[in-house]
Amino acid sequence: MLTTLDFAPANDAETFAHVPAAPAVFLLRGDPTGEPYVSKTANLRQRLKRLLGPPAENSKRLNLRDRVTHIEYHATGSDFESGFLLYQLLREHFPRTYGNRLRLRFAALIKLHLENDYPRASITTRLGRSIGRSLYYGPFPSRAAAEKFANDSLDFFKMRRCVDDLHPDPAFPGCIYSEMKMCLAPCFAGCSKQEYDDEVHRLVQFLDTDGNSLRAAIELEREKASDDLDFERAATIHKRIEKLDDALRGKPDLARRIQDLNAVILQRCAEDQTIAAFAIRGGRFSDPCYIRFAEIAGQPRSAEQIFRDYLESNAIADANAASPTTVALASAAPSASRIELGEHLWLLARWYYSNPREGEIFFREKDWPYRKILRACSRLLLPKDSAPAATAKTETPGPQPPQPGARTPDPGKSPQ
């Protein structure tokens, strides 16, 4: 909830008493023609005392006591909420410099250049002009992680890895990948256009199904070899499955086709018994929804219905945005829309790959997991002292092996 206070140096003690000693995003205003001061803090009262209190003698610390007339702040309950609100404020008040103020760095993505006659894959941090035709997968925690997963995955497909625009010529000598039979060699017409397109389609299926399409095909091939009593070939195929598993371990659960990146992030709020839900549709954040559980008991709508209304309303808006007319307009839209999508992916990746990670995230597969979302709200609303240590995970980890040198407790004895 946004709170606005007037500030006068003569009444500074009274003003400081009205602000909480808690995390918040705040904005200080003075001269209407000047720029506001926007920042976030872990202790709003202490930060305002430092900025607006009487300056210390011979101190070079920034002091805005004689320049500020209004204070606006939004108390937050998590670092993610603070970062999201700070991003919105800086983008609104400093449209040209907010990226530098935030030290914004775009997340790494895998791009399939489907606009090319002979598509290829590359690693990028920018969404190109042909976003409607190309496919983007991510975000990944780093460029190195994206490159490793892409290289390990392409070993199972015979797509080209060169970056040139190809003009098939039988006189072209080819490259080392074609000599190693790791590429269909469209550069010297080693395959037909249809054969290459089929290989690209297999890669798209692989990425869309988290590798399950390729795994199913390889397992079927292994079973056939076993039925034919060709155990040597079955063992070779099994090693290929193990190699596939190693490659898939480099793919985080967050990394998926950007157009299908639909999720909801749950964060605890500063308000008592309140949860902030941040819906993500197609990699973009929607405006947050604040669910005040203390008020739900007196309302006819249940908490699940509130989540349904919030998440499904976003789904309808995205369905309208996916119409052919809208897609055509989006492809001709200025780069601001693509930049905003990249910024939202950066916000999401920065939170998701942080350690420790506050809050929980749930992905939409066929439908939203409403029951899991409500149970997560119950966990987040527990007092922090009694909350589970790893609230950011949606699955219960299995038993951990004992550490070397650690004593194994006797199951017949109670711990001391």
Buried (B, 14 or more C-beta within 10 A) or exposed (E): EEBEBEBEEEEBEEBBEEBEEBBBBBBBBBEEEEEBBBBBBEBBBBBBBBBBBEBEEEEEEEBBEEBBEEBBBBBBBBBBBBBBBBBBBBBEBBEEEBBEBBEBEBBBBBBBBBEBEBBBBBBBBEBBEEBEBBBBBBBBBEBEBBBBBBBBBBEBBBBBBBEEEBEBEEEBEEBEBBEEEBBBBBBBBBBEEEEBBEBBEBBBBBBBEBBEBBBEEBEEBBEEBBEEEEEEBBEEBBEBBEBBEEBBEBBBEBBBBBBBBBBBBBBBBBBEBBBBBBBBBBBBBBEBBEBBBEEBEEEEEEBEEBBBEBBEEBBEEBEEBEEEEEEEEBEEEEEEEBBBBBBBBBBBBBBBBEEEBBBBBBBBEEEBBBEEBBEBBEEBBEEEEEEEEEBBEBEEEEEEEEEEEEEEEEEEEEEE
